[in-house]
Amino acid sequence: MKTGMFADVLAKVRRIPKGRVATYGEVAAASGHSGAARQVVWALRAGQNVPWHRVVGAGGRIRLPGESGLEQRLRLRSEGVVIAGDKIDIKKYGHKFPAAKLKAFGKS
């Protein structure tokens, strides 16, 4: 069983329901690692069996380039999420995590 920040992040991402999205920053904060949005990207790259496509950039923007961004759009659309250009309406499709306890960055 993995522990630490990546495990915290992946556990939160797995809780985002179909048809909903959260930003990298929201996932970082919800997992107790506020300010670690970039590390959320690293955790998603390292994770397996995680709905990575439900995590988007600030303001609901699709940030992934090329084929990865296309795959993210296709997956989200298949879940009923409407994408206008490269943006998702966070007010409509955003997932709200319960409040998390803040952990010191770099510590588990």
N, C-alpha and C positions, 0 to 999 in steps of 0.2 A: 504494500500500500504506500503510495506516495504521500509525502507530507510537505509542508511549507507553502510558500506563496502560490506556486503553480497549481498545487492540489486545491487550494482555497478558490482560486480563479475558476478552474475547470468545474468544480462542484457548483459554483454559482451559475456558470453558463449552462450547465445541464438543466437547471431549473427554469430557464426562460422557455415559456410555452410556445407551441406552434402559433404562427401568426403574430408574434410579438418580437420586438427588438430591444436591445439596450446598447448604450454607447460603451466604448472601451473604458472611459472614465467612470461610468456608473458601475461597471463590473468591478473595476479596481476598488472603488469605495465600498461596494456591497460585500466584497470579500475581505474587507478590513485593511486594505492597502491603498488608501486614498493617495492620489497623485502618481500612481504607477500605471498609467494607461499604456505606455509602451511595453511594459512587462506583460500586460494582458495579451498583447500581440504575440510575444514570444511563447507564452503559455499555450495559446491556441495552436501555434505551429507545432508545439511538442505534444499536444494532446491527441488522444484517439477517442473515437466514438463520442464526439462532442459536437453540438450544433453550432459550429463556428460562424455559420452564415447569419446567425441572429445577432451578431455583435457588429455594430457600425460605428462610424466616426462621429465626432461631435456634430450636433445639429441634425443627426439622422443621415449623414452623407455616406455613400458607398465609397470607401477609400481604396479598395483593392484594385490594382490595375489589371488590364488584359483578361485572360481567361478566368482567373480567380474572381474578378469582379463580375464577369458575365455569369459564372456559376452561382455566385452569391445572389445576383438578381433573379436568376431562374428558380433557385430554391425558395427565396422569399415569395416570389409571385405564386409559386405552387402552393404556398401556405396562405394565400389570400392577401398578402401585403401589397399595397399599391405603391409603386415607385414612380415619382415624377422627375424625369431627367436622371440625376444621381442622388436624389433625396427622398427620404421617407418621412412622413408626418409623425414625429415622435409623440405628439399629443394624442394621436389616434392609435398608434401601434406600439408605443413605448411600454415596456414592462417595468413595474415598480417593485423593487426589492424591499424586503423589510429592513429596518435600520440595522446596521452592523457595528460591532465594536471595532474601534480603530486599533490596528496593530502597527508597531514600529516598522518602517520600511526596511526590508532586508532581513527581518527576523520572522520566525514562525511562531 
